[in-house]
């Protein structure tokens, strides 16, 4: 659950957006077929960060949307 909570935080969203932009930039700069595939794959973390979704959350049994995840864990003690 800690991973999902981090990904729903502001730092997690920024990390996903930056990772997506880096992948897109590197892919376009490469200019090869593999590079363009990397750029297309980079759209996934970019979109997940922008829309505040966590792709792995359903596998962890927590809500897909970051706002719902934070709301469902509010008031619960954090595991260390």
Buried (B, 14 or more C-beta within 10 A) or exposed (E): BEEBBEBBBEEBBEBBBEBBBBBBEEBEEBEEEEBBEBBEBBEBBBBBBEEBBBEEBEEBEBBBBBEBBBEEBEEEEEEE
